[in-house]
């Protein structure tokens, strides 16, 4: 395929979902990604996992990817929030007839399901281990020269390249950004007692300590961990032996999951905030981390990207029915208006939570515990928070309701 409706730079969790969703609605896509599938789809678990909100999962089901993930994730049936190990907690528990708040999956499983779906899609041309060396955008369309020597054209260019998106930078789109003085240590471990499908968010002054339920395996019960530490602690944490790391984790948890054992490889990444001033330009749309990056405190990173995908697909499909090509300025203006407020509100709320729970001292902790206990006794407010966790708030695109456009 030398021409497509959409040229997608980046075939990760968001870019590949966009390609599959477009194919399901009769639009074609070329996906260009420098990664080697032999590495990104390898069998070993590296500790990276994502909480897919229930609305996002409805989209994956609607585009035919959910079936490939069936039985491979762990439902999040409850979220428990606490300020350290002090008394007082906030439990988010859906009503018996409501869906789970989300599902935890190892990233490689989502990536595999999306990759297989994209490779099988008739109107998706996946070009891995390939980059775009030059990209030209004009009122007439998009043209890109690839490292393979091929030239491809499209009506619309979508940047799904991640936080350091070169396409966003080349377009001159301003980005508000700052770094937190923290890094996230990610991994997974086994534990003696069942997590009972509960996700735990334990807040400490140096950052949240999150335990996210994974499916049991042949060795026992498992949780993924996102442990926020000060930048000056990162190197020491990664150098700890597995035994010492698990001992430190047990201290943070107060031992409520019993003995910890068999930790996965650990990695870290710096925590920061960025938000693009706009998510469109001439024949260009930004999705996922190319458009916004937030603290993992609320587990909404990939879900914001899936909201971008659902909105963009709806805009393009409805535009096609009106006879408009994918890069039409009217359609991009609609996408800009739809996504700008939602992403800003989620990003601002996440940043506020991060700063609020990071204030040290007994007085601040007492105020937080009072607030947690208060929210725990206000069902309407709890329902609002649970709707946010499910990704079901705001002006939802049809795909997030599980309905094709």
N, C-alpha and C positions, 0 to 999 in steps of 0.2 A: 504494500500500500504506500503510495507516494503522496496522497492527499487524504486528509480526514477533516471532519468537522472541528475536532479539537486535538491539539498537540499538547500532551501533558508531560512536563519535565518533572520527573520524580515518580517512582512506582512503589512507594512505601504503603503504609496502611491507609493513607488518605488518597493518594494518587491512583492506586490500583482500584480502590472502591469506586472512585469517580468513573474510571474507564468502564468497569463492569456495569455500573448504573446507566451510563450513556448507551451502551450496547443494548441493554434491556429495553430501552425506549427508542431504539431505531437510529441513534446517532453513532457515528464512527469516531474512533480515537487512536492516535499513535502515542505510545508510552515510551519515553526515553529515560533510562536509568543506568548509572554507572556501576551499580552493585553486581556482584557475582552471586547468582542464585545458589551455587554450590555452598556458599558461605552463609548467606542469609536464611536459607531454608534447611540448614543442617539439623540433625536430630538432637544434638545436645542442648539442654536447657541452660541458658545463661543467666537466669534470674529475672529477665525482663518480662513483665506481664502488664496487662491493661484491664481496667474496669470498663466494660462496654455497657453503657446505660441502656435501660430497657427500650427507650425510643430509638437509639442507634441500632439496637438488635433488630427492631422491627424493620429498619431499612435493610439490614443485611439479609433478613428473611425475604423481603420483597424483591431483592435483586438476585435471589437464588444462592446466596452464600451461606446462609444460616444452617442449611441441612448438612453441610460439610463440617460444621462445628458442633453438631449435636453430640451431646455426651462427653465433650472434651473440656468443658468449662465448669466453673463452680458458681452457682447462684449466690448473690449477696442478698440474704433474706433479712438482714438487720445490720445497722451501723451503730456502733457505740462510740461516743465521744466523751473524753474525760480530760481534766486538767492534771496531768501527771497521774500519780496513783492516789491522790487525795480523795476524800469522800465527795460524792456528787458525780452524776453522769447524765448523759443525754442519749436516749435510745430512740432510734428511728426504726419502727417496726410497721411494715405495711399491714393493712387489714387482711384477714384470711382470704378474701376473694380477689385481692389485688395482686398484680404481678410483682416479681422480685424487683429490687432497686436496680439491679444490674447483674452482669455475669463476668467473672474473672477468667481471662484466658492468657495462656502464655503467648507472647507476641508472635513467636514463630508459627504457632498454629493458625492465628488469624492471617499472617502473611502467606502461609501455604495455601489456605482456602481461597484467598483473593487472587494469588498468582495462578492457581489452577483454573479459576473461573475466567480470568483474563485471557489465559492461553487458549481456552476452549471457546471464547466468544468470537463469533464470526466477524464482527466489525471492530475488533481490537487488535492492533499490531504492536506487540511487545518487543522492544529492542533493549535487552539488557547488556551490561558492560559497554555501554555507549553513552557518549555525551554530545551535546550540541555545542559546536565550536563557535558558530556565529548564528545569531537570530535577528531577523529583520521584521519589524512590525510596521505596517502602514495602513491607511484607510482601505487599501485593496486586499489585505490579508497578511498572513504570517508565512515566512520562509525561513527554514533552518538548515544549516549544513552540519552534518553529523560526523563524528570521528571515523565512522565507517566509510566515509566518502560520499554517502547518499545525501541527496537534498530532498527534504519533505516540506509540504505546504499544508496550511490549515486555515480555517476561518477564525479560530480563537486559540490563543496560547494560555495555558494554565500552569502557573508555577506552584508545584507541590514539593519543593526541594528542601524544605525544612527551615530552621531558624536563620541560617546564614544564606538565604536565597540570593544567588547572584542575579537572577532575573529581576527580583524586586529592587536590588541596588542599581542595576542598569537602567531601570525605569525612573530612577530618581524619586522613589516614594519614600517620604520621611518616616522614620520609625521612632516612637518614644520607647526608650529602653533603660533599664538599670539592672544591676546585679545585686542579688542578696549576698550577704556575707556568710553564705552557707553552701554546702554541697550535699547531694543526696547519695547515700550508699544504698545500692539496690542489690537484691539477691533473693534467696528463698531458703527455708530450712524445714526440717521435719520436727514434729512435736508430739509429746506423749498423749495429750488429751485432744479430743475433737474440737475444732473451731466452731462447729455447729452452724456453718454458713454465715458467721458474723464477721464483719470488717471492723477493726478497731483503729481509732485515731486518738492517740495519746499525745497530748501537747506538753512540751517542755519548753523552758525559755530559749534553749538553743535550737528549737525547731520541733516539728511533729515527728512522731514515731508511729508509722502506719503498718498494720498487719492486715493482709488481704488474703482471703481464703482461696486456696487452690484445691482441685480434686485430690482425693487420696490416691496414692499409688501403691505399688507392691511393698514399699518400705514403711508406709504409714501415713499419718496426717501431715498436710503441708500448708504453709503460708508463704506468700511473697512478702517481702519487707521493703519499705522505703523509709530509710532512717536518715533524718536531716541532722547534719553535724556542722560545726564551725569549720571554715576553710582551713584553719590551722590544725584541725584534728583529722582531716581527710587522710593524709599520708599514713598516720599512725594506725587509723582504723583498718586501712587496706593491708597493712603489714602484719596485723594480728594473726596469730594462728587460728585455725578454725575453732579450736577448743576455747581460746580466749575470747574470740568474737561472740560465740554462743553464750559464754558466761556473762559478757557485758549486756547482751540482748535480754537474758533472763532477768538481770537486775532492772532493766527498763520496764519489763513486763510484770514484775512482781510474781513471776512463776505461775500465772493463772492457766497457762497451757501445759504445765508440767515440764518435764525434761526436754531440752532441745537437742537435736542431733542432725547429722548429715546436712551441712550447709552447702549451697551451690556456690559456684564461682561468684565473687563479688566485684562489682564495678561501681564507678561513681560518675556523677556529672554535675557541673556547676548549675546553680539555680538562679534564674533571672526572669525578668519580665520584659516583653516587648509587644508593641501594638502598632501596626501600620496605620498611618494617617488615612489611607484609603486602600481599598482592596481591588481596585481596577485601574486600568490605563487603556490607551488605544489597543484594542484587540487583545487585552490581557486581563486575567482574573487571578487573584491569589487565593489559595485554600490552605487550611491546616496551619502548620507552624510557620509557613512563609508569611502568613497574615497576622498571627498572634501566638504568643508563648506565655504561659502562666505557670505559677507555682503548682506543684502536684498536690497541694494540700486538700483539694476537693475532688481529685481524680477525674477532672473534666477535660484534660488536654486533647486526647484523641476524639472525644465526643464533640468538642467544638469543631474539629475538622470534619466530622461526619455531618454536622449541621450545615457546614459550608457546602458539602457535596450535595446534600438533599435540596438545599435552596438553589444552587446553581443548576442542577439537573431540571428542577421544576421551571426555572426561568427559561432555560434553553429549549425545553420540550414545548412549552407554551408558545415561545417565539417561533419555533418551526411551524406550528399549526397556523400561525399568522403569516407565514411566508418569509420570516426574517432569518437571516443567517446567524450562526452562533456568535459571531463577533460584533453584532449590531450594537451600536452605542446605547440604544434604548434599553436593551436587555441588560447590558452591563450596569447601567444606572439603577435598574431595579435590583440587581444583585447587591450593589453597593449599599443601597438604602436598607435592604432587608437584613444584611449581615452586620452593618457597622454598629448599630446600637446594641444588639444582642451580645456581640463579642466584647464590646467595651464594658457592658454591665457585669458580665461574668468575670472579666479580667479585674475590674475594680473591686468587686466583692472578694475575690480570691486574695488580692493584694492586701485588702483591709484585714481579712482574717489572719493572714500571715503576720502582719505587724501587731495586731491586737494580742495574739497568743504569744508573741515574742517578747512582750514587756516583762522584765524580771521583777522579782520582789513578792513578798507575802501579800501586800495589799492588792496588787494587780491580780494575783492568783485567786484571792478571795472574791474579787469582783467578777472574775471569769466564772468561778464556780457558782456564784449566785445567778449569773446570767444563764448558765447551762441548766441549772435546776429550774429556773423560771420557764425557759422554753420547753423543758420536759413536761411541764404541767399545762401547756397551752396547745391543745390538739390542732386548732386551725393553723398556727404558726408552724408546727411540726409538719403538717400536711403540705404547706408551701415549700418547706425545705426538701421534703421527699419528692415533690414534683420537680424541683430543680435537679435533684440527684438522678432522677429518671430521665432527665432531658425533655420533660413534657411541658415546660413553661413557654410562654411567649407565643409568637405567631409561627406555628409549626408548619414546615413543609409537609406535603402529603406523604413522602417516603418515610418520614419519622413517625407517621401514624400507621405504617405498614400498608399504605395504599399506593399503587402505581400512579404516576402522574397522568 
